Amino acid sequence: MTIKTKYFGEYEVDEKVVFNFENGLFGFENKGSFALIPFDAENEASFLCLQSVEDRELAFVVFNPYYIDHEFDPKPVGEDLKALGIDEKTSVSFVVITVLRDKFEDSTVNMKCPVMINNDTRNAKQIILSEDYPMRRRLVPAEKAG
């Protein structure tokens, strides 16, 4: 399917990369379908674009949280698991929303409210973790930024 995107213009996406958010994302509850598009298809550690299928201007830069926190171990609550039909056999992935700043070293990711994806059904939900993860974790550690 062809969608209009913020960063890529008209873009052909495989329906396998379109995810359905029953309740949208926080602050955008009326937008339900998003495509996950890599900015660099050759680099699996690259940033991704979570692009609204319905609104070309609504796009988020997201990132795999495990690339910056190898110990990331979210424990979604039962209602989130139930909403997405997730059990011990379900293939699940997470992405975190990134805020890119003019000075890249000041960029952050929201580890507290990741997007959880049921890879089997292509349903997704932004969740709030009960664990003590930061809402604004620096993408580049302070000691490396200097």
N, C-alpha and C positions, 0 to 999 in steps of 0.2 A: 504494500500500500504506500501511496505517496502522501507525505505530510509536509506542512509548511513549518519551518523551524526558525528559532531565533538565531542560531549560530551557523547553520548549514544551508539556509535557503530551502528550496524544495528538496526533499530527501526521501529516497525510497527505503522503507524499513520492512523487514521481515516481521510478520505478525508474532513470531516467537519472542521478539524483544519488546512487545507492547504488554504492559501490565495494567491491571484494573485495580483501582483504589475505590472500594465501596463508599468510603467517607472522604475521599480526597486526601490532601495533605493539610497539615495545620495551617490555617489561614486561607486555604484554597479548597474548602470542603465541596464546592460545586464542580470541581474538575476531577474526573474519574479515570481517564486513560492517559498513560504516560509511556513513552518509548525510552529505552535505555540505549544511548548511542555513544560509542567510544569517540573521544577526540582524536586518539591515535590507535587505530586498529592493530598496529604492529606491536604495541607495548601494552601488555596486560596490566601493568601497574599504573596506567595512565588515568587521568581524570575521565569521567563519563558525564554525559549530558542526560539528565532526566527531563525530557521534553514533553510538555503537554501535547496530546494529539489534537485537542480542541482549541487551543490558544497558542498561536505561534510565539507570542511574547513571554509566555510562562515557561521558563526553563531553569533548572537548577544544576549547578556543577556538583557532582557527587564523586565519592571516592570509596574504595574498598577499605574498611576500617582496619583490617588485619595487616595492611601494609605499613601502618604507623603504630599499631599496638598489637604485637604478636600474642599478647595475653588477653585480648578482647574476648570476653566470654559472657555475652548477654544471656539473661535468664528471663525471657518474655513471660508475662503472666498468663494464666490459663485462658482468660477471655480473649487475649490477642491470638493465642494458638488456636482457640476454637473458631474465632472469626475468620481465620485463614485456612482452617481445615488441616492443621499441622499435627502430625503425630511423629513417632520415632522413625518412621520410614520415609518421611517427606524430605525432599531436597529443599533446603532453605539457604538463602543468602542474605547478606546485609550490605547496605551502602549508607554512607553518612553524608549529609548535606554540608557543602563547603562554602565558606564565605571568602572569596578571593579579594585581597586588598591591593591597592596600587603598589605598595611595598610588600612583595610576596612573603617576606618573613613575618608579616603581621596577619597573614591568612590563618583562618581557623576552621575546624570541623566540629560539628555537633555530635558528640559521642553519646550524649544522653538520650537523644531522640532519633535513633536510626530508622531507616526504612527496612522493614522485614519483607522478604519476597518468598512466596511459595513457588518454587521453580516448576513444580508439577502442574499447577493450575493457572499460573501466571497472575495470581491475585497478590496484592501487596497492601501494606499498611504501615504508616508511620506510627511508631510506638514510643512510649516513655518508659525507660528502664528504671527499675527500683534501685539498681546498683548505683554506686557513687561514681558515675562517669561525668566528665565536664560537658557543659553545653558549648563551651568555647575553648577547645583544645587547640593550641598552636599546631599548625601543620609542620612547621619547622621548629624543632626544639630551640629554646632561647640560647643555649650554649653553642649551637651551630649557626644561629642567625648572625651572631657578632663576628 
